[in-house]
Amino acid sequence: MTPAPARGSLPGIMGDKVPKKPAKKRFLTIPNALTLFRLVSAPAFLFCWFFFTGDRRPVGLWVCLVLACLSEASDVFDGPVARRLGSVSVFGKLMDPYADSIFRLTAFLCFASTVDEGGPWFPLWMPILLVLRDIGTSAVRTFAMQQNVVVAARASGKIKAIAQGFVMIALLVLAIVRGKFGIEAQDFHRDAFWMMLVVLVVGYWGLAEHLWAHISVFSKSATGEAEDSDTARGDE
């Protein structure tokens, strides 16, 4: 006679539990949707800024202000929401800082390219320096990844984000109300210049802090001491 199977020998029979397959993670989670919103909002901001001109300029300014406020709000909430829901993803970790920079730099470049009766809001070299600052930060992250070093978030990065977001929204508000309160173009341009100068100082302070904290990463990369040969520079 064939012996009866022992208890629990057959999955789903005699009380044994059938192992469940791990659930597939969705891409379009709430945090990822917030990051995608900022990426999509950048060209929307650009369109509203350059095509709502003349008599419709106030409408365009209001739309851009709403987009800027929503973008900053999504930046504040996407991280906590991702941690609370347990939906932290590689896409979010990589694209979240780029989405922030793309939107804010788009806004600053639009401001610098706007010429009114007093000239441009501020010189074009100011947002260009911000672009170069972000390129430098990305280079630090790239070298750190080659050495398997995690670039942790720093207080200077948060302060930089707050400064850029505040100045972006403040300039839009001033542009909307300057006519009602009789703000002269010269005064507006002066205030815009000093606000952007503060943004530049804060941004490059953060970059210098990153460089100093990871100086060993650059020395190893310069001497070719990469830990993983697969991440070494190849064809470009």
VOZA-791995 format. One record per residue: residue number from 0; residue in three letters; x, y, z of N, C-alpha, C in turn. Coordinates in steps of 0.001 Angstrom, whole numbers. Example, Ala and Ser with C-alpha at 12.3 -4.5 7.8 and 13.67 -1.06 7.14 Angstrom:
BEGIN
  seq  type       nX       nY       nZ      caX      caY      caZ       cX       cY       cZ
    0   ALA    13190    -5690     7800    12300    -4500     7800    13200    -3300     7800
    1   SER    12850    -2250     7080    13670    -1060     7140    12900       30     7870
//
This chain:
BEGIN
  seq  type       nX       nY       nZ      caX      caY      caZ       cX       cY       cZ
    0   MET      833    -1204        0        0        0        0      870     1257        0
    1   THR      421     2239     -747     1154     3505     -802      858     4304      453
    2   PRO     1886     4708     1166     1636     5449     2406      986     6797     2122
    3   ALA      120     7191     3035     -574     8477     2885      430     9608     3023
    4   PRO      230    10639     2267     1161    11771     2356     1136    12389     3738
    5   ALA     2287    12794     4176     2382    13424     5490     1668    14757     5483
    6   ARG     1258    15124     6680      533    16391     6813     1407    17561     6328
    7   GLY      839    18353     5447     1565    19505     4939     2484    19200     3775
    8   SER     2455    17953     3240     3363    17631     2150     2862    18139      817
    9   LEU     1538    18327      682      974    18839     -566      530    20275     -353
   10   PRO     1017    21211    -1184      630    22609    -1021     -860    22793    -1160
   11   GLY    -1476    23491     -241    -2896    23771     -305    -3734    22663      289
   12   ILE    -3124    21528      678    -3860    20397     1241    -3284    20097     2617
   13   MET    -4114    19597     3482    -3683    19212     4828    -3117    20406     5585
   14   GLY    -3629    21597     5298    -3276    22768     6093    -2046    23515     5650
   15   ASP    -1326    23043     4622     -133    23764     4179     -549    24968     3345
   16   LYS      159    26082     3502     -173    27303     2776      530    27359     1435
   17   VAL     -201    27811      421      367    27972     -907     1148    29273     -937
   18   PRO     2436    29236    -1315     3214    30483    -1341     2650    31448    -2374
   19   LYS     2560    32698    -1994     2018    33716    -2888     3130    34367    -3677
   20   LYS     2826    34635    -4927     3789    35347    -5758     3826    36813    -5341
   21   PRO     5026    37406    -5325     5104    38820    -4946     4354    39697    -5932
   22   ALA     3593    40611    -5388     2802    41500    -6243     3711    42446    -7020
   23   LYS     3352    42643    -8277     4127    43551    -9107     3866    44991    -8688
   24   LYS     4932    45745    -8591     4803    47141    -8215     4358    47965    -9410
   25   ARG     3417    48855    -9170     2943    49741   -10236     3919    50885   -10431
   26   PHE     4022    51321   -11680     4891    52464   -11969     4212    53765   -11584
   27   LEU     2925    53896   -11954     2233    55164   -11754     1661    55219   -10341
   28   THR     2554    55275    -9372     2147    55502    -8001     1932    56997    -7774
   29   ILE     1371    57339    -6632     1115    58752    -6340     2411    59568    -6344
   30   PRO     3493    59108    -5677     4736    59902    -5728     5298    60042    -7134
   31   ASN     5277    58955    -7919     5770    59046    -9298     4897    59972   -10135
   32   ALA     3592    59967    -9871     2697    60869   -10600     3009    62325   -10278
   33   LEU     3367    62593    -9015     3735    63965    -8643     5028    64393    -9336
   34   THR     5992    63469    -9441     7234    63782   -10143     6975    64022   -11623
   35   LEU     6139    63179   -12239     5798    63363   -13645     5056    64675   -13864
   36   PHE     4245    65072   -12886     3531    66342   -13006     4508    67500   -13134
   37   ARG     5575    67490   -12344     6554    68573   -12429     7267    68555   -13774
   38   LEU     7551    67361   -14297     8212    67272   -15599     7319    67820   -16708
   39   VAL     6037    67530   -16636     5100    68006   -17658     4811    69501   -17478
   40   SER     4861    69963   -16229     4540    71366   -15963     5588    72313   -16529
   41   ALA     6831    71852   -16671     7886    72727   -17190     7581    73216   -18610
   42   PRO     7292    72325   -19584     6936    72847   -20910     5617    73610   -20910
   43   ALA     4688    73254   -20000     3439    74016   -19902     3718    75439   -19437
   44   PHE     4629    75588   -18483     5036    76912   -18017     5664    77701   -19165
   45   LEU     6533    77047   -19912     7208    77696   -21039     6199    78171   -22075
   46   PHE     5219    77332   -22382     4197    77683   -23366     3385    78885   -22904
   47   CYS     2919    78837   -21657     2115    79950   -21140     2906    81249   -21110
   48   TRP     4201    81141   -20789     5006    82357   -20642     5199    83081   -21972
   49   PHE     5449    82327   -23036     5803    82958   -24307     4614    83163   -25241
   50   PHE     3497    82465   -25016     2378    82595   -25935     1233    83426   -25374
   51   PHE     1214    83633   -24057      206    84511   -23480      837    85872   -23260
   52   THR      951    86624   -24336     1623    87926   -24293      625    89045   -24555
   53   GLY     1120    90282   -24512      272    91436   -24810     -805    91623   -23761
   54   ASP    -2019    91805   -24236    -3139    92044   -23331    -3457    90821   -22479
   55   ARG    -3032    89635   -22939    -3320    88424   -22181    -2220    88076   -21193
   56   ARG    -1216    88933   -21071     -103    88658   -20174     -553    88380   -18743
   57   PRO    -1500    89156   -18155    -1916    88827   -16782    -2446    87408   -16649
   58   VAL    -3161    86932   -17650    -3680    85566   -17603    -2522    84568   -17585
   59   GLY    -1546    84804   -18458     -390    83919   -18495      383    83924   -17195
   60   LEU      522    85104   -16564     1231    85188   -15293      501    84403   -14213
   61   TRP     -818    84510   -14187    -1589    83779   -13185    -1478    82273   -13396
   62   VAL    -1543    81834   -14650    -1399    80401   -14931      -21    79911   -14511
   63   CYS     1011    80694   -14815     2371    80310   -14425     2524    80284   -12909
   64   LEU     1870    81219   -12219     1929    81226   -10758     1271    79976   -10184
   65   VAL      133    79587   -10732     -542    78368   -10263      336    77141   -10511
   66   LEU      947    77066   -11688     1832    75933   -11991     3019    75897   -11036
   67   ALA     3591    77067   -10742     4731    77120    -9838     4347    76668    -8434
   68   CYS     3205    77117    -7941     2750    76724    -6601     2459    75232    -6536
   69   LEU     1814    74693    -7561     1527    73254    -7583     2814    72444    -7671
   70   SER     3775    72923    -8444     5045    72222    -8566     5770    72166    -7225
   71   GLU     5830    73293    -6528     6499    73318    -5227     5748    72458    -4213
   72   ALA     4416    72471    -4254     3639    71642    -3332     3891    70157    -3589
   73   SER     3965    69764    -4863     4231    68360    -5182     5627    67944    -4744
   74   ASP     6577    68878    -4788     7933    68580    -4329     7966    68359    -2823
   75   VAL     7132    69095    -2090     7089    68954     -639     6485    67618     -232
   76   PHE     5441    67180     -947     4672    66027     -488     5084    64697    -1100
   77   ASP     5791    64686    -2238     6031    63394    -2881     6919    62473    -2040
   78   GLY     7947    63042    -1377     8816    62211     -544     8101    61609      647
   79   PRO     7432    62420     1498     6689    61845     2626     5608    60856     2207
   80   VAL     4919    61143     1091     3878    60228      622     4493    58892      202
   81   ALA     5651    58945     -481     6303    57713     -916     6719    56859      282
   82   ARG     7261    57490     1314     7674    56734     2503     6475    56204     3284
   83   ARG     5419    56978     3347     4238    56554     4100     3539    55383     3416
   84   LEU     3465    55429     2083     2792    54370     1332     3718    53207      999
   85   GLY     4997    53329     1327     5944    52273      989     6148    52113     -501
   86   SER     6061    53227    -1239     6172    53169    -2698     7401    53924    -3190
   87   VAL     8484    53871    -2407     9745    54469    -2850    10273    53667    -4029
   88   SER    10605    54340    -5130    11030    53658    -6355    12348    54230    -6849
   89   VAL    13008    53464    -7707    14243    53932    -8326    13969    55148    -9197
   90   PHE    12838    55117    -9910    12462    56252   -10756    12334    57522    -9916
   91   GLY    11672    57414    -8773    11493    58579    -7928    12803    59107    -7383
   92   LYS    13692    58196    -6957    14974    58626    -6413    15815    59345    -7459
   93   LEU    15773    58858    -8704    16604    59448    -9752    15990    60711   -10337
   94   MET    14681    60686   -10586    14053    61760   -11340    13536    62900   -10480
   95   ASP    13326    62674    -9201    12774    63737    -8348    13654    64993    -8349
   96   PRO    14968    64888    -8101    15780    66116    -8134    15859    66738    -9517
   97   TYR    15844    65900   -10572    15889    66458   -11922    14586    67190   -12254
   98   ALA    13459    66647   -11807    12175    67307   -12058    12133    68676   -11390
   99   ASP    12657    68747   -10161    12708    70037    -9463    13540    71044   -10244
  100   SER    14738    70625   -10638    15643    71540   -11329    15088    71962   -12686
  101   ILE    14506    71032   -13416    13990    71346   -14748    12910    72414   -14667
  102   PHE    11997    72272   -13705    10914    73256   -13618    11446    74616   -13196
  103   ARG    12254    74655   -12141    12731    75950   -11641    13646    76641   -12645
  104   LEU    14531    75875   -13290    15419    76493   -14268    14643    77000   -15475
  105   THR    13589    76275   -15856    12728    76756   -16937    12130    78106   -16583
  106   ALA    11652    78236   -15350    11061    79494   -14919    12100    80617   -14908
  107   PHE    13282    80358   -14368    14304    81402   -14288    14793    81821   -15670
  108   LEU    14905    80877   -16593    15304    81216   -17956    14222    82056   -18644
  109   CYS    12961    81745   -18369    11876    82565   -18909    11953    83989   -18368
  110   PHE    12219    84114   -17067    12311    85443   -16465    13451    86254   -17096
  111   ALA    14611    85602   -17252    15781    86313   -17783    15594    86719   -19239
  112   SER    14775    85991   -19973    14569    86307   -21389    13448    87316   -21609
  113   THR    12790    87731   -20529    11690    88696   -20646    12238    90115   -20571
  114   VAL    11948    90900   -21581    12419    92286   -21648    11206    93210   -21624
  115   ASP    11167    94107   -20638    10108    95102   -20582    10708    96490   -20764
  116   GLU    10026    97526   -20297    10500    98887   -20545    11831    99183   -19867
  117   GLY    12206    98389   -18868    13466    98620   -18172    14543    97617   -18527
  118   GLY    14299    96788   -19537    15256    95757   -19913    14858    94398   -19357
  119   PRO    15770    93427   -19357    15458    92094   -18824    15291    92126   -17311
  120   TRP    14578    91145   -16790    14359    91097   -15346    15686    91008   -14597
  121   PHE    16568    90155   -15091    17924    90028   -14551    18795    89429   -15638
  122   PRO    20124    89526   -15512    21002    89047   -16588    20863    87542   -16833
  123   LEU    21060    87169   -18096    20925    85772   -18480    21997    84891   -17840
  124   TRP    23152    85483   -17487    24215    84669   -16920    23846    84097   -15554
  125   MET    22850    84659   -14910    22470    84160   -13582    21814    82781   -13672
  126   PRO    20772    82577   -14492    20240    81215   -14618    21215    80252   -15293
  127   ILE    22094    80767   -16168    23101    79880   -16774    24034    79335   -15698
  128   LEU    24406    80166   -14738    25230    79691   -13630    24489    78651   -12787
  129   LEU    23169    78788   -12685    22390    77774   -11975    22409    76446   -12721
  130   VAL    22331    76515   -14056    22424    75293   -14861    23777    74610   -14640
  131   LEU    24852    75392   -14657    26184    74833   -14436    26313    74258   -13034
  132   ARG    25677    74882   -12069    25702    74353   -10701    25056    72970   -10641
  133   ASP    23908    72809   -11314    23233    71510   -11305    24035    70455   -12060
  134   ILE    24723    70870   -13131    25598    69928   -13836    26714    69459   -12913
  135   GLY    27280    70373   -12133    28320    69999   -11185    27817    69034   -10137
  136   THR    26599    69260    -9627    26024    68350    -8639    25792    66968    -9239
  137   SER    25323    66917   -10484    25128    65627   -11150    26451    64898   -11347
  138   ALA    27521    65659   -11624    28837    65038   -11777    29297    64409   -10467
  139   VAL    29037    65093    -9347    29394    64529    -8039    28650    63213    -7817
  140   ARG    27349    63180    -8127    26569    61951    -7966    27108    60831    -8856
  141   THR    27486    61177   -10093    27984    60155   -11015    29287    59546   -10513
  142   PHE    30230    60378   -10099    31490    59869    -9565    31254    59050    -8298
  143   ALA    30322    59491    -7466    30034    58756    -6233    29451    57382    -6532
  144   MET    28566    57305    -7529    27988    56014    -7900    29051    55058    -8406
  145   GLN    30042    55563    -9117    31123    54711    -9606    31934    54116    -8461
  146   GLN    31977    54809    -7336    32707    54330    -6177    31775    53694    -5144
  147   ASN    30533    53442    -5533    29529    52854    -4636    29348    53680    -3362
  148   VAL    29378    54979    -3529    29194    55896    -2408    27822    56544    -2544
  149   VAL    27062    56510    -1469    25730    57116    -1468    25855    58602    -1138
  150   VAL    25325    59447    -2017    25319    60892    -1778    24052    61231    -1006
  151   ALA    24197    61396      290    23042    61661     1143    22568    63099      979
  152   ALA    21270    63293     1216    20707    64645     1165    21297    65493     2289
  153   ARG    21579    66738     1975    22175    67649     2936    21270    68847     3167
  154   ALA    21500    69501     4294    20683    70666     4630    20818    71765     3577
  155   SER    22022    71889     3012    22232    72916     1991    21356    72690      768
  156   GLY    21102    71422      433    20224    71127     -686    18786    71547     -409
  157   LYS    18317    71313      810    16966    71745     1177    16855    73267     1163
  158   ILE    17887    73931     1694    17868    75398     1719    17882    75946      303
  159   LYS    18664    75305     -579    18697    75729    -1985    17325    75600    -2627
  160   ALA    16643    74484    -2375    15320    74266    -2954    14321    75293    -2439
  161   ILE    14378    75584    -1132    13468    76576     -551    13737    77958    -1144
  162   ALA    15016    78319    -1273    15366    79633    -1814    14893    79776    -3251
  163   GLN    15136    78760    -4074    14720    78836    -5471    13203    78893    -5596
  164   GLY    12509    78047    -4838    11051    78047    -4906    10452    79365    -4445
  165   PHE    10992    79918    -3353    10481    81186    -2835    10704    82321    -3829
  166   VAL    11910    82413    -4384    12207    83491    -5322    11369    83359    -6588
  167   MET    11192    82152    -7080    10386    81946    -8278     8960    82432    -8074
  168   ILE     8352    82040    -6963     6970    82446    -6689     6897    83939    -6381
  169   ALA     7872    84460    -5634     7872    85878    -5288     7965    86759    -6525
  170   LEU     8800    86376    -7494     8925    87171    -8715     7634    87156    -9532
  171   LEU     6952    86018    -9549     5682    85954   -10263     4631    86829    -9590
  172   VAL     4590    86806    -8265     3628    87637    -7541     3927    89115    -7774
  173   LEU     5200    89498    -7698     5572    90893    -7943     5225    91328    -9363
  174   ALA     5431    90421   -10318     5107    90761   -11705     3610    90994   -11889
  175   ILE     2797    90283   -11110     1344    90442   -11226      871    91741   -10578
  176   VAL     1446    92076    -9421      929    93221    -8653     1702    94514    -8902
  177   ARG     2781    94462    -9671     3620    95662    -9834     2859    96824   -10447
  178   GLY     1938    96527   -11355     1155    97593   -11961      175    98223   -10976
  179   LYS     -448    97392   -10142    -1439    97908    -9196     -791    98738    -8097
  180   PHE      418    98379    -7695     1085    99089    -6605     2110   100106    -7097
  181   GLY     2179   100292    -8397     3064   101313    -8950     4542   101021    -8771
  182   ILE     4916    99755    -8842     6327    99382    -8717     7024    99683   -10039
  183   GLU     8010   100553   -10002     8731   100919   -11215     9575    99741   -11717
  184   ALA     9806    99738   -13035    10576    98651   -13642    11981    98586   -13062
  185   GLN    12585    99745   -12829    13938    99769   -12288    14005    99130   -10897
  186   ASP    13008    99428   -10071    12968    98837    -8729    12712    97336    -8800
  187   PHE    11831    96945    -9704    11526    95522    -9854    12756    94749   -10314
  188   HIS    13477    95285   -11275    14676    94615   -11775    15770    94542   -10712
  189   ARG    15877    95609    -9908    16870    95596    -8834    16555    94514    -7810
  190   ASP    15280    94419    -7406    14890    93392    -6436    15087    91989    -7015
  191   ALA    14744    91832    -8297    14917    90521    -8928    16389    90125    -8981
  192   PHE    17248    91087    -9268    18674    90794    -9333    19201    90322    -7982
  193   TRP    18858    91030    -6899    19373    90659    -5584    18803    89332    -5106
  194   MET    17549    89056    -5430    16973    87764    -5053    17679    86630    -5787
  195   MET    17961    86823    -7062    18666    85796    -7820    20100    85635    -7334
  196   LEU    20698    86722    -6884    22054    86626    -6356    22080    85761    -5091
  197   VAL    21071    85912    -4256    20965    85058    -3066    20813    83596    -3470
  198   VAL    19991    83338    -4485    19810    81966    -4975    21138    81388    -5455
  199   LEU    21917    82187    -6162    23208    81715    -6656    24169    81407    -5514
  200   VAL    24231    82281    -4530    25149    82060    -3407    24769    80793    -2653
  201   VAL    23480    80610    -2382    23032    79414    -1671    23308    78157    -2493
  202   GLY    23055    78228    -3805    23270    77067    -4661    24726    76646    -4727
  203   TYR    25624    77604    -4889    27044    77252    -4993    27650    76896    -3639
  204   TRP    27055    77391    -2573    27464    76920    -1246    27163    75431    -1104
  205   GLY    25992    74997    -1563    25652    73581    -1519    26570    72743    -2386
  206   LEU    26911    73257    -3582    27820    72523    -4462    29196    72379    -3822
  207   ALA    29692    73457    -3214    30995    73393    -2548    30977    72389    -1398
  208   GLU    29863    72319     -681    29748    71363      415    29787    69932     -104
  209   HIS    29107    69677    -1228    29135    68350    -1841    30557    67994    -2282
  210   LEU    31227    68923    -2919    32587    68662    -3397    33530    68361    -2233
  211   TRP    33422    69127    -1185    34311    68923      -39    34027    67594      660
  212   ALA    32742    67234      758    32380    65997     1449    32791    64753      667
  213   HIS    32924    64884     -657    33234    63721    -1488    34535    63925    -2262
  214   ILE    35472    64634    -1673    36743    64874    -2344    37496    63577    -2586
  215   SER    37312    62591    -1688    37986    61308    -1872    37463    60572    -3095
  216   VAL    36186    60776    -3424    35603    60135    -4611    36304    60623    -5864
  217   PHE    36585    61926    -5938    37251    62476    -7108    38705    62018    -7185
  218   SER    39362    61888    -6047    40761    61436    -6075    40856    60003    -6552
  219   LYS    39898    59152    -6134    39905    57763    -6602    39595    57679    -8092
  220   SER    38637    58505    -8540    38285    58491    -9957    39449    58995   -10808
  221   ALA    40182    59977   -10302    41309    60529   -11063    42444    59531   -11202
  222   THR    42600    58661   -10193    43667    57661   -10245    43208    56340   -10827
  223   GLY    41913    56271   -11221    41409    55062   -11855    41111    53946   -10899
  224   GLU    40839    54256    -9624    40582    53222    -8636    39100    52950    -8504
  225   ALA    38454    52662    -9615    37034    52351    -9573    36835    50964    -9013
  226   GLU    35797    50805    -8144    35566    49522    -7514    34859    48554    -8444
  227   ASP    34094    49060    -9389    33346    48189   -10279    33770    48502   -11707
  228   SER    34387    47544   -12369    34902    47780   -13718    33784    48029   -14713
  229   ASP    32559    47498   -14414    31442    47674   -15336    30982    49128   -15388
  230   THR    31305    49895   -14354    30864    51282   -14338    31936    52232   -14852
  231   ALA    33041    51686   -15299    34116    52537   -15806    33673    53185   -17106
  232   ARG    34345    54261   -17471    33967    54994   -18663    34185    54151   -19890
  233   GLY    33204    54116   -20763    33296    53339   -21995    32962    54200   -23178
  234   ASP    32339    53576   -24194    31977    54331   -25385    30881    55327   -25040
  235   GLU    30948    56506   -25598    29943    57533   -25347    29226    57878   -26636
//
